[in-house]
Amino acid sequence: MNREESIIRFEKVSFEYGHNKPILDEVDFSIRRGMKVAVMGQNGAGKSTIFSIMVGALKPENGEVHVTHNMTIATAPQVVPRDGSVLTVREFFQKCFEKPVYDIDPRIDTVLKAVNLEADHDRVVKSFSGGQQARLLLASALIQNPDLLLLDEPTNNLDTAGIEHLTKFLIDYSKTCIVISHDARFLNAFTTGVLYLDVFTHKVEQYLGNYNDVLRDISMRIEKENRKNAQLEKKIQDNKDKANFFAQKGGKMRLVAKKMRIEVGEMEEAKVDVRKEDRTIRPFTIPAQEQLGGIIFSLSSYKVQKGKKFVKKIANISLRKSQHLFLRGPNGIGKSTLLEAIVSGTAEGATVAEGVKVGYYRQDFSTLDFDQTVYAALSHVMSKPDEERLRTTAAGFLLTASVIHSKIGNLSEGQKGLVAFAALVLEKPGLLILDEPTNHINFRHLPIIAKALDAYTGAMILVSHVPEFVDQIRIDDILDLEK
């Protein structure tokens, strides 16, 4: 096949979820063999929907998707499916194929090496950390050796070493790859094109270059459109003033005034709709539980995972009001395990003061009931009903009327993250525990979230592999599990 030939092409493709929920509106774009393309857009815009249409899991309402004959496609989703988490590594990879693969073990070893992960093939998937599961998901796509590789938020949960390894892999990757990500630095390292899904128009804009190039192109276009509109607005106002003046003169001057008003109408139509940027969440604060005093949380010992063993370590950590602890360490060392144990009250050596309310942002959103609506979930965490506060808070996180009565399970992963933050605002915790709070979140929201965490006046424990995010937050103590 010629490298310049398109291997997949969307032609006037439209798709909507139910009545009045348009996602794609007559979308056109094409992908050529060997391209490395980023898919960008706001949380909930429909980026993952594009992937589902590409693999045939969803059918467009209108339009056609042209796929090259016999082309194979594999996708690495954002999270391990719930039925996949109970499988062994061998069963997890075997499920990638329709027919049994009898030489599966050496193939598993090859792809695990490619993603820099060592794993016993009989180990159960759910026993791996979030970062290790992210590597398993990537490996599950690679083992299929597809012509087109689709990656949905592949850097989520990965530590710095994992992101660097993945970046190098994609730079050297010789086949076609399309990546959904909100990590601009990651995308800029290897992409040669961008598909930008506009949440307002439901169109896909296709650009050459990386995301930095796209931002520059968009900014130049907005500036040009604003300048054109400003010039037209000046002419429109001049014509309106002259038309009003001539209309008062009477006689033939009224005909001149009429002609000028027609020209005003034509100029109004000539004004262009300036491209709207992704909306950002509103600035917010997470109120701390009232009447907090003394030591809110203490940690005298903890366990880390070294290979197949857990090793006990001694600590001397105590958190009072307005003190923030940063918990760091590589994937698989036991950060999430420790946080879960603290929340459940089973962590040996960890003590949460009596009466302290714990707000837990979990990386897999399992603290949310996916069968509940957004409205029901937010109502549940409030100490007393307050309809106005609930709706105002939800709207601040872009959970508007069109979303608030949707089931959480039907939302995008990024929208689930925004629901989790809205719940923390309404919950008013005394101890805030956050496990990878940047996962799936549009990068435009991150400075606002960082500012809210920086200002939080309760005790806080934070886990994050995004140094640019952590640098924006006041940290009073650091516990490095690797040391």
C-alpha positions in Angstrom: 0.0 0.0 0.0 1.2 3.5 -0.8 2.2 5.4 2.3 0.3 8.4 1.0 -2.9 6.4 0.6 -5.5 6.9 3.4 -6.2 3.8 5.4 -9.3 5.2 7.2 -11.6 8.0 6.1 -14.6 9.6 7.7 -17.0 11.1 5.1 -19.9 13.3 6.4 -20.2 11.1 9.5 -22.8 12.1 12.1 -23.5 10.5 15.5 -25.6 11.3 18.5 -26.3 9.7 21.9 -30.1 9.8 22.1 -32.2 12.7 21.3 -30.6 16.2 21.3 -27.1 14.8 22.3 -25.1 15.4 19.0 -21.5 14.2 19.1 -20.4 14.4 15.5 -22.0 16.5 12.8 -21.0 15.6 9.2 -17.4 15.0 10.1 -14.7 14.7 7.4 -11.1 13.6 7.9 -8.6 11.0 6.6 -5.6 9.2 8.1 -2.7 8.1 5.9 -0.5 5.1 6.6 2.4 5.9 9.0 0.8 9.0 10.5 1.0 9.6 14.2 -2.1 11.7 15.1 -3.4 13.2 18.3 -7.1 13.6 19.0 -7.8 16.6 21.1 -11.0 18.1 22.6 -12.9 18.9 25.8 -14.0 16.2 28.3 -17.2 14.6 26.9 -16.8 16.0 23.4 -16.7 12.5 21.9 -13.1 11.6 21.3 -13.5 8.0 22.5 -16.7 7.8 20.4 -14.5 8.4 17.3 -12.4 5.3 18.3 -15.6 3.2 18.9 -16.8 4.1 15.4 -13.4 3.3 13.9 -13.4 -0.2 15.4 -17.1 -0.8 14.5 -18.4 -0.9 18.0 -20.7 2.1 17.2 -22.4 2.8 13.9 -22.8 6.4 12.6 -26.3 7.8 12.1 -25.3 9.2 8.7 -22.2 9.3 6.5 -19.6 6.6 5.8 -16.4 5.3 7.3 -14.1 3.9 4.7 -11.5 1.4 6.0 -8.8 -0.2 3.9 -9.5 -3.8 3.1 -8.1 -6.3 5.5 -6.7 -3.5 7.7 -6.4 -4.6 11.4 -7.1 -2.2 14.3 -6.3 -2.6 17.9 -7.2 -0.2 20.8 -5.8 0.3 24.2 -8.7 1.7 26.3 -8.4 4.1 29.2 -9.2 1.5 31.9 -9.2 -2.3 32.3 -12.8 -3.5 31.8 -14.3 -4.8 35.0 -14.6 -8.4 33.6 -11.0 -8.2 32.6 -9.7 -7.3 36.1 -10.4 -10.8 37.4 -8.4 -12.6 34.6 -4.8 -13.7 34.8 -2.3 -12.0 32.6 -2.3 -15.0 30.3 -6.2 -15.0 30.1 -6.2 -11.2 29.6 -3.9 -11.4 26.5 -5.6 -14.5 25.2 -8.9 -12.6 25.2 -7.3 -10.2 22.6 -7.8 -12.9 20.0 -10.9 -14.6 18.6 -9.2 -17.9 18.3 -6.8 -19.6 20.8 -3.1 -18.7 20.4 -1.0 -21.7 21.5 2.3 -19.8 21.6 0.9 -17.0 23.7 3.5 -17.0 26.5 6.5 -15.9 24.4 4.4 -13.3 22.7 3.3 -11.9 26.1 6.9 -11.7 27.1 7.8 -9.8 24.0 5.1 -7.1 24.4 5.7 -6.8 28.2 9.3 -6.1 27.5 8.2 -3.4 25.0 6.2 -1.6 27.7 8.9 -2.1 30.3 6.9 -4.4 32.6 7.8 -7.7 34.3 4.8 -9.9 35.2 4.0 -13.5 36.1 1.6 -14.8 33.5 -0.6 -16.4 36.3 -0.9 -13.1 38.2 -4.5 -11.6 38.4 -4.8 -8.3 36.6 -6.5 -6.4 39.4 -3.5 -7.1 41.7 -1.4 -4.7 39.5 -1.1 -1.0 40.3 -2.9 1.6 38.1 0.4 2.4 36.3 1.1 -1.3 35.7 -2.5 -1.8 34.4 -1.9 1.1 31.9 1.1 -0.8 30.6 -0.9 -4.0 30.3 -3.5 -2.2 28.3 -0.9 -0.9 25.9 0.7 -4.3 25.6 -2.7 -5.9 24.9 -3.0 -3.7 21.8 0.6 -4.3 20.7 0.3 -8.1 20.9 -2.2 -7.9 18.1 0.4 -6.3 15.8 -2.3 -4.0 14.2 -2.0 -1.8 11.1 -3.7 0.9 13.2 -3.0 1.4 16.9 -5.5 3.4 18.9 -4.4 4.6 22.3 -6.9 6.3 24.7 -5.2 8.4 27.4 -2.1 6.0 27.6 -0.1 8.2 30.1 -2.8 8.0 32.8 -1.3 6.4 36.0 2.2 6.1 34.4 5.1 7.3 36.4 7.8 9.5 34.8 9.9 6.5 33.7 6.8 4.9 32.1 5.9 8.1 30.2 9.5 8.4 28.9 9.5 4.8 27.8 6.2 5.1 26.0 7.2 8.3 24.3 10.4 6.7 22.9 8.4 3.7 21.8 5.9 5.9 19.9 8.7 7.9 18.3 10.3 4.7 17.0 6.9 3.1 16.1 6.7 2.5 12.3 3.0 1.9 11.9 0.0 4.2 12.1 -1.0 5.5 15.5 -3.9 7.7 16.8 -3.7 8.9 20.4 -6.3 10.6 22.7 -4.5 12.5 25.4 -4.7 15.7 27.4 -0.9 15.7 27.9 0.4 18.4 25.5 4.1 17.7 26.3 3.7 14.0 25.6 1.8 14.6 22.3 4.3 17.2 21.1 7.1 14.7 21.3 5.9 12.4 18.5 2.7 13.6 16.7 2.6 14.8 13.1 -1.1 15.7 13.0 -4.0 16.7 15.1 -7.8 15.9 14.9 -9.5 18.6 17.0 -13.1 17.8 18.0 -14.9 21.0 18.6 -17.5 20.5 21.4 -19.6 23.5 20.2 -19.8 22.7 16.5 -19.4 18.9 16.7 -17.0 19.1 13.8 -13.5 17.7 13.5 -10.8 20.1 12.4 -7.7 18.4 10.9 -4.3 20.0 11.3 -0.7 19.1 10.3 2.0 19.4 13.0 1.9 18.9 16.7 -0.3 20.5 19.3 1.9 23.5 19.7 1.5 24.1 15.9 -2.3 23.8 16.3 -2.5 26.3 19.1 -0.5 28.8 17.0 -2.8 28.2 14.0 -5.9 28.5 16.1 -4.6 31.7 17.8 -3.8 33.3 14.4 -7.2 32.4 13.0 -9.0 33.8 16.0 -7.0 37.0 15.8 -7.8 37.3 12.1 -11.5 36.6 12.6 -11.7 39.1 15.4 -9.9 41.7 13.3 -12.3 41.1 10.4 -15.3 41.4 12.6 -14.0 44.6 14.2 -13.6 46.2 10.8 -17.1 45.1 9.7 -18.6 46.3 13.0 -17.1 49.8 12.4 -18.5 49.9 8.9 -21.9 48.6 10.1 -22.1 51.3 12.8 -21.0 54.0 10.2 -23.8 52.9 7.8 -26.4 52.8 10.6 -25.5 56.3 11.6 -25.7 57.5 8.0 -28.9 55.6 7.3 -30.6 57.2 10.3 -29.4 60.7 9.2 -30.6 60.3 5.6 -33.9 58.8 6.7 -34.7 62.0 8.5 -34.1 64.1 5.4 -37.0 62.5 3.5 -37.4 62.3 -0.2 -34.7 60.5 -2.2 -32.6 60.4 0.9 -34.9 57.7 2.3 -34.0 55.5 -0.7 -30.3 56.0 0.1 -31.1 55.1 3.8 -32.9 52.0 2.7 -29.9 50.9 0.5 -27.6 51.4 3.4 -29.7 49.3 5.7 -29.6 46.5 3.1 -25.8 46.8 3.1 -25.8 46.7 6.9 -27.7 43.4 6.7 -25.2 42.0 4.2 -22.3 43.0 6.4 -23.9 41.4 9.5 -24.1 38.2 7.5 -20.5 38.5 6.5 -19.4 38.5 10.1 -17.8 35.2 11.0 -18.3 33.1 14.1 -15.1 33.3 16.0 -13.9 29.9 17.1 -14.8 29.2 20.7 -12.1 27.6 22.8 -12.7 24.7 25.2 -14.6 25.9 28.3 -12.7 25.7 31.5 -14.2 24.9 34.9 -14.8 27.8 37.2 -12.4 28.6 40.0 -13.5 26.7 43.1 -12.5 26.0 46.7 -12.9 22.7 48.6 -14.3 23.8 52.0 -12.6 22.0 54.9 -14.6 20.3 57.7 -15.3 22.8 60.4 -13.7 22.7 63.9 -10.6 20.7 63.0 -7.9 20.7 65.6 -4.8 18.8 66.7 -3.3 16.0 64.7 -5.7 14.9 61.9 -3.7 12.1 60.5 -0.5 10.3 61.6 1.6 7.5 60.0 4.2 5.5 62.1 4.8 2.7 59.6 3.7 1.5 56.2 4.4 -1.4 53.7 5.9 -1.2 50.2 6.0 -3.9 47.6 9.3 -5.2 46.5 8.8 -7.9 43.8 6.3 -10.4 45.3 7.0 -9.3 48.9 5.8 -6.5 51.1 8.4 -4.8 53.2 7.5 -2.8 56.4 9.1 0.6 56.8 9.1 3.1 59.7 7.7 6.6 59.3 7.1 9.7 61.5 4.4 11.6 59.7 1.7 13.8 61.3 -0.7 16.2 59.5 -2.6 19.0 61.1 -4.9 21.6 59.6 -3.6 23.1 56.4 -0.7 20.6 56.1 -0.2 18.8 52.7 1.7 15.5 52.3 3.0 14.4 48.9 3.3 10.6 48.5 5.6 9.5 45.7 7.2 6.4 44.3 7.3 4.3 41.0 4.4 2.3 39.6 3.8 -0.9 41.6 5.4 0.1 44.9 2.1 0.4 46.8 0.9 4.0 46.8 -2.7 3.3 45.9 -2.8 0.3 48.2 -1.7 2.5 51.1 -4.3 5.1 50.3 -7.1 2.6 50.1 -6.0 1.0 53.4 -6.0 4.5 55.1 -9.5 5.2 53.8 -10.8 1.8 54.9 -9.1 2.0 58.3 -7.0 -1.1 57.7 -3.6 0.5 57.3 -1.3 -0.7 60.0 0.5 2.3 61.5 -2.0 4.9 60.1 -4.4 6.8 62.3 -7.2 9.2 61.2 -8.4 11.3 64.1 -11.9 10.4 65.4 -14.7 12.3 63.7 -12.6 13.4 60.7 -14.5 13.1 57.4 -12.3 11.7 54.7 -12.7 12.8 51.1 -11.2 10.3 48.7 -10.5 10.9 45.0 -9.8 7.5 43.6 -8.0 7.1 40.3 -10.5 4.5 38.9 -13.5 6.5 40.2 -14.8 3.4 42.0 -16.0 5.6 44.9 -18.7 6.7 42.4 -21.8 4.6 41.8 -21.9 4.3 38.0 -25.7 3.4 38.1 -26.5 6.7 39.9 -27.2 9.9 38.1 -24.9 12.8 38.6 -27.6 14.6 40.5 -28.2 11.6 42.9 -24.5 11.2 43.5 -24.0 14.8 44.4 -27.1 14.9 46.6 -25.8 11.8 48.5 -22.6 13.5 49.7 -24.3 16.6 51.0 -25.0 16.8 54.8 -28.3 18.5 54.1 -30.3 19.2 50.9 -29.4 22.4 49.1 -30.7 22.4 45.5 -29.2 25.8 44.6 -25.8 24.9 45.9 -25.8 21.5 44.2 -26.7 22.9 40.8 -24.3 25.9 41.1 -21.4 23.6 42.1 -22.3 21.1 39.3 -22.5 23.9 36.7 -19.0 25.2 37.8 -17.6 21.8 36.8 -19.4 21.9 33.4 -22.0 19.4 34.7 -24.9 21.4 33.1 -28.6 20.5 32.7 -27.8 18.2 29.7 -25.4 16.1 31.9 -26.7 16.3 35.5 -29.5 13.7 35.0 -27.2 11.3 33.1 -25.9 8.1 34.7 -22.3 8.4 35.8 -21.5 5.2 33.9 -22.5 6.9 30.6 -20.1 9.9 31.1 -16.6 10.2 29.7 -13.7 9.4 32.1 -12.9 13.1 32.2 -16.5 14.0 33.2 -16.4 11.3 35.9 -13.3 13.1 37.3 -15.3 16.4 37.3 -18.1 14.7 39.2 -15.6 13.5 41.8 -14.3 17.0 42.3 -17.8 18.4 42.6 -18.6 15.8 45.2 -15.5 16.8 47.3 -16.6 20.4 47.2 -20.1 19.5 48.5 -18.7 16.9 51.0 -16.4 19.3 52.9 -13.8 16.7 54.1 -11.3 17.2 56.9 -8.8 14.9 55.3 -8.5 15.0 51.5 -6.8 12.0 49.8 -6.2 12.3 46.1 -4.9 9.5 43.9 -3.8 10.7 40.5 -6.3 13.6 40.2 -5.0 14.7 36.8 -6.0 11.5 35.0 -8.4 12.0 32.1 -8.8 15.7 33.0 -8.5 18.4 30.2 -5.2 20.1 30.7 -7.0 23.5 30.6 -8.7 22.6 34.0 -5.5 21.6 35.8 -4.2 25.0 36.9 -7.7 25.7 38.4 -7.7 22.4 40.2 -4.1 22.9 41.4 -5.0 26.3 42.8 -8.0 24.8 44.7 -5.7 22.1 46.2 -3.0 24.6 47.1 -5.6 26.7 49.1 -7.2 23.7 50.9 -7.2 24.3 54.6 -7.7 20.7 55.8 -5.1 18.0 55.9 -4.2 16.5 52.4 -2.4 13.5 51.0 -1.6 13.7 47.3 -0.3 11.1 44.8 0.5 12.4 41.3 3.1 11.6 38.6 2.7 15.0 36.9 5.4 17.3 38.3 4.1 20.4 36.6 0.9 19.9 38.5 2.5 19.2 41.9 4.7 22.2 41.6 1.6 24.5 41.7 0.5 23.0 45.1 1.9 23.9 48.5 3.6 20.7 49.8 4.6 20.6 53.5 6.1 17.1 53.7 7.1 14.4 51.3 7.1 10.6 51.8 9.1 8.8 49.1 8.1 5.1 49.3 11.2 4.1 47.2 13.7 5.4 49.7 
